[in-house]
């Protein structure tokens, strides 16, 4: 993996006496996060269930939690954590599910992509959540691993791949509608669509605007660093961060850079936008609240941990939740001031939290790794644990 080597080269080229000690330690730890992908691709063969070792994907739709759990896709009840079904019925870690599943409500399909298998599976759901799905079709035309999730556009699933391509897959039969292969490095970010244009970010430092019906290139814009984060569209512009510690506002029509914000470290997490504000964190653990109208940072707060996953908001918008990777702690911040708030509990062995946080109107969902608990749900108001999966056996 050229990118993994570049991380090591970047670290080795910096002298600890020159680079600030805090950042040197954080970047050294980040190499460990990247190496989890190696563990996933080389140490998860076989048909036995394994503990999560890389960042997993989770989505909540219609009172169901859909989980990419390496060896299976799971469907859980949002209120109790009860398992509705798993696919395949027997765990198969060789598939490597961890890109966030995508629900196609129109066709009643759940789209799940395998990292190791390099296959997209279209699971036809039953009329009730408890019915076991069947594979309606599979797409195996990609040459690399699926890391990021996809997005539905009309009759296609648009999804990036480690081979540097963006694929448009027909949702009726799984055939390839078109492929965009201009990127020269991996596409880890989820594409976003606005007005029949799909925007895709790549580790080759570039953002691309592509005609969503045909895959034809409209424009491309090179940024200063690799882009792993999914852009967000707000106030008619694209907003995204890169591995050069910068966060950008990009004109959707031309690709012109309209504004740059300098952070303290790599922007790996995807931002969220609401009410004229963007909330985003860098890997060094600094969380930023950016006023995208005035184009200023309203506040920034350090959580003193690596942060790779997307933050989440409470239903009333008063709390911002941030997942610390190394220490496995969820931090609650006041959205007005950025001050840390009392929330939740601290576990003796919380595992680690590399993935995105997901919230609905009542609960916050997380997927810890390197522990037996695969999914946990917390009350948004007080942080009380509501359930975890697998459900602990009663003694």
N, C-alpha and C positions, 0 to 999 in steps of 0.2 A: 504494500500500500504506500504510494508515493507521499500521500498526505501525512500518514503516520510518521514516515521518516522525516518529513519537513518539520514536524513538531519537535522531534528529538534534535534535529539540527539547530532549530531556533533556540532551544534551551541550552544546548551545549555551547552555542556561540556567545551567550550572555554570561558574563562573569558575575558571581553572586556578590562581589564587592562593588559592582557597578549597578546592577539591578537592585531595586529596593527589596529588602529581605522578605517582606510580606508577599510581594507579587511573585518573587522567585519560588517561594514555597507553594503558592497557589497554582502556578503554572506547572510545577513539578507534579503536584497532585492531579492536575488535569490530564497529564499524560496517562495516569492510571485510569482515568475515565475513558480515554480513547482506547486503551488496551482492553477494556471490557468487551469491545466489539470483536477483538481477536479471540477472546475466550468464548464468545457466543458462536463464532464461526468455526472454531476448531474443537471446542470441548463440550458440545451439546449434541453429539450424535447419539443415536440409539432411540429406543422407544420408552425409556423411563422418564418420569417427570423430573425436571430439574428446577433448582431455584433460579429465580431471575438473576441474571448477571449483567444485563444491559438495560438501557432505558426503555421502558415499556410504553404501550399506548392504551388509552382508555377513553371511551366516549359514553355519554349518557343521552339516551333518546327514549321518550315515551315510557318512563319509569323502568327502563332496563339499562343496566351497565354492561357495555360490551368491552371485553378485555382481550388484548393481545398478550397471551401468556406463554410465549415461546413455543411450548409443545402443543398448545391448543388455543382456540378462541373460546372464551367463556361468555355466557349470558347470565347475569345475576339480577336479582330483585333489588331495586334501589332502597326499599324500606327495611329489608331483613338480611340481605346478602345471600339469600338462598340461591343455590344453583338451579337455573332453568335447564340449561343444556351446555354441552361442550362439543367442539368440533376440532379434529376428528374425535370419535367416541373414545378411542384409546390414545393417550398422549404420544406425540411423535415430535421429539425435540429437534429432529433433523429438518423440520419445516422452518422453525425459527420465526414464529409470529411475534412481532412487536411494533410494527407500524400501526398507528391508530386505525381501527376499522371504520368504514364509511357506510352509513345507512342510506340506501336508495329506497325511499318510501313509496315512490310511484310504482316500482316493480317488486317491492317487498324483498329486496336483496340486501345482504350484508356483504360488503367487499372487504376482504382481508388479504394482505400481501405477506408472503413468506420471504424472510431474509436469506436463509440457507437454500430453500427450494427454488427461489427466484420465480415463483409462480403467484399470480393473483387468483384468488378463489372467490367465486360468486356463490354465496350461500343463500338458497331460497328459504325464507322464513315461513313458519307455519302461521295459522290464523290466530294462535294464542302464543304467548311467550314460552310456554312449557314444551312446545313441540320441537323435536329434533330437526334441524335444517338439513337440507340435502344440497350437494354441490350441483348447481345448474350448469355451470361451465367453468373452465380454468383458462388462464392466459399464461403461456410460457415463452413469450417471444423476447423477453429481456435477457441481456447477457450479464447483468450485474445484480447486486442485492437491492432489495427494497428496504429503505430506511425510513423515509418520510411517508406520510399519508397522501391520499389522493383527494380530488374534489370532483363533484358531478357537474357536468355541463351538458345540458340537453340530453342526448342519448349516449353520452360517453363518460367514462371515468378517465380523468386526466391525472397521471401519476408519474413522478420522477423516479429515476433509477441510478444505481451506482455505475452504470455504463456510460453515464453522461447524457442520457436521453430523457425526453419527456414523451410518454406514450399516451395516445388516445385510444381507449379500449371500448368497443361497442358493448353497451350494457345488455343487449338482447342475446347475443351469442358469443361474446368474448373475442370477437375478431378485432384485428388492429385497424382502426380507422385512419390514423396517420401517426408519424413519429417525427419529433423535432430533435435532431442530434447535433446541433451546433455547439453545445457546451463541451469543453475539453477536460472537464473533471466531473466528479460526482454531483448528482442532484439529490441532496438530502432534505431540502425544504419542501413543504407542501405548496403546490401552486395556488394562486388566487385568481379569480375571474371577475372582471368588471366590463360590462358593455361589450361582450363578445370578444374580449381580449384576455388572454391568460398570461399572467406574469409569473416567471419562474426564476429562482435564484440558484446559483451553482457555486461549488467550491473553487471554480476557476476565476473567482472575484467578480463575476458578471451577473447583472440582471438582464433578463430578456423579456420583451413583449412580443407575443406570438398570437396570430389570428386563431381563435379558439375553434373555428370550423374546419380549418385546413392545416394548421401547423406552420403557416408561412411567417417568417420573421418580419416584425414591424420595426423594432429597434433593439439595440443592445447598449448597455452602459457598464463600463468597467469601474468598480470601486477599488478601494485601497487594500482590501483584505478578502479572504474567503468568506462566503456567505452560507451559513448553515441554517439560519433562522428563516421562518416563514414570514414574508412581509405582511403588513396589515394595511388596509385601505381606509383612510379617514380624511375628511375635508377634501375629497377629490384627489388625494395624492397617495403615493406609496411611502410607507415608513418601514425602514429595516436597518438592522445593525450588521457589522461585519467583524472579522478577526483582526482588524486594524484599530480596534477600540473606538470606532466611529459609528454614529447613528445618523441616518440620512432621511431627508424628505426628497422624494423623487417625483418629477412631473410624469403623470401617467401617459400623456400624449407623446412626449418627446424623449423621455429618459433623462432630462436635464436635472442635475442636482440643485435643488432649491435651497437647501439648508443642511448644515452639518453640525452635529453635536459631538464633542470629544468626551468620551467616558474614561474610566480608570482601567479598563481591561476589555478583553474580548466580549463582544455581544453574541452569545450563542442562543440565548432564549428568544422566543418570539414575543413581540410586544402585544399588549391589548390596548384598545382605544375605546374611550367612553366619555361623552359629554365634553369634548374639546381637550381631553387629556390623554396622554399615552403613559402607560406604566411598563417599565422594562428593567431587567436586571442584567448586569454583566457577570462573567464567571468568577470574578473576584469577590462577589457578594455585595456589590453596591446596587441599590435599587433606586431608580430615578422616576420622578413624576415630572413629565414634560408638558407644558402648555403649548399645544400645537397651533394655537392662533397667534399668541404673542411670540412663540418660538423661544421660550426660556425654560430653564429648569426651575420648577417651583420648590422642590426639595430633593435631597438624596440621603439615603440611610444605608449604613453598612450592617449586614447581618452576620459577618465574620464566619463565612463558610463559602464553599464553591456553590454557585447557583447555575445550573444548566437548563432547568425546566421553566416553562411558562408560568407566570404568576396567575392568581385567580382572584376574583372580586366577590365579596359577599353580596347577597341579593339586594340589599339597600345601598350598596356602594360605599359603605363607611369603612370597611376593612379590606386590606390587600393582603393576600396570603402568599408567602414565599417559602419554597422548599429548599432547605440546606442539604446539599448532597452528602457531604462527608459525615456529618453528625446526625443526619436523619431527623432533624427538627423542623417543624413548621413554625414560621414566624408570622405574626399578625401585626400589620402596620396600619396606623390611622391614615386614611387617604388624604386628609386635609393637611396634616403636618408631617407625616412620615415617621412619627414616634411609634416605638414598639408598644404593643398592647398585651395585657395579660390574656392568654387564650390557650386552651388545650392542655395536654398533659405531656410529661417527659417520660419516655420509656427507658428501661434498663438496657434493652437491646433493640433499638428502633430500626436497625438496618441502615440503608442509605436511600436517598431520594433523588435519583437522576432525572426523572420524567416530569412531564407537565402536570400541574395541578388542574383538577376539573371540579367545577361547582355547579349545582343546580339551585333551585330556590331555597332548599333546606339543608343540603349536605355538601361537605367537601370530601372529595374522593382522592386517595393517593394509592400508589403502588410501590411499596418499599421493595428493595432487592436485598439479596444475601440473608434473608430471614424466611421463616416458614409462612408468614402471613403474606399473601399475594395482593390483597386489596383491603383497604380500610376506609370506613366512612365515619365522618365526624359531624357533629352539629355545628352549623355555621355560626351560631350565636356564642356558645360557650366553649366549643372545642371538645365536648364530651364525645368519647368514642361510642358510636351507635352499633356498629357491627364490624366484623372482619371475616374475610374468606381466606382459607377454609375456616368454617365455624369450629371453634375449639370444642373438643369432646368433653362432655360433662363427666365429672368423676363421682 
